[in-house]
């Protein structure tokens, strides 16, 4: 998906802030974002995963470290809806 599509879909979630994106050829491969209580990673299909980084520099809170797979703990309630 293109950056514009990701930004619009994340804005539609409400309360989610984009921290960074990995791009390839103008398409998003991975997006890091956060809410007040969750650290999130989105894959190129818009599927959401909660990731733990220990101490979050944005909120100043401590979070668990998830180690379910390379992406993190699956969070379908944050999946992006495109279109």
Helices and strands as residue ranges (DSSP letters): H 3-13, E 17-24, E 27-34, E 39-43, E 48-50, E 73-74, G 76-78
